[in-house]
Amino acid sequence: MKTNFGFGKAVDANFDDAIAQVTDELKKEGFGVLTEIDVAATLKEKLGEDMPPYRILDAPEIEPLAAQVKERLTRVMENI
């Protein structure tokens, strides 16, 4: 499945199991879910609209991110 906004793949799993599988596979490749946005729940809360399950996973590569955070924290601590 391809859209103008991203990509997808049909899988033989329920939605929550598919999210868990994707999260596990991302970890194996050195990525981690930093932010998870439940779009369906947000639309229901804000607009009262129902839609099929839909989540956005922000999954950056963890090691470079951790190194950047460590470097910035070090600079902050040196200036205290």
N, C-alpha and C positions, 0 to 999 in steps of 0.2 A: 504494500500500500504506500503510495506517495502522494503528498499534498504540497501546496505552495509554502507550507509552514514547517514542515519537518518530514519525518518518515515513520513508517510503522511496519509491523509484521504480524500476520495472523498466527496465533499459537493455540495449541490444544490445552488450555488451562483457564481456570477462572481468573478474574481480574486481580484479586489480592495475591494469588499464587504466582501470577505472571510478574507482578511488581517485585515480589520476594526473589524470584529467579533472576530477574534483571539486576537487582541490587547485589545479589551474590556474584553474578558474573562480572559486574563492574568492579567489585572488590578484588576478584582474581586478577584483573588487568591493571590494578593500581589506582582505581578511581573510587571515590566515596560519595555518597549522596549527602551534599551539604544542605540543600533545601528541597523540600517536597511540597508542591502546591496542589491541593485537591481542588481542581477547577469546578467540578460538579458541586461540591459542598459550598464553595464560595458563591457560585451563582444562585444556589438555593437560598443561602443566607441573605445575600444582598438584594436579589431580584425576585426571589420566590419561584424561580424557574427550575424545572427538573430537566436533567440531561443524563445520558449514560455516563458511567464512571470515566473520569478523565483526570490524569495527574501529570504534572510536569516535574521531572526529576532534574535538579541541577547537580551534575556529577563531575566536578573538576578532578584532575589528576592530583592526588593527595600529597605526594612527596614534594613537588615544587611549591605547592600552596603552603605546606607546613614550613618549608624553608623560608618563604617570604614572611610568614607570620612571625617566625622565630627571629628573623633579622630585624623586623620592625619593633618587636617587643624589646629586643636587646637595646636598640637605639633609644627607646622610650625610657628604659630602666637606667641607662647611662646618663640621661638628662635629668633624672630625679635627684 
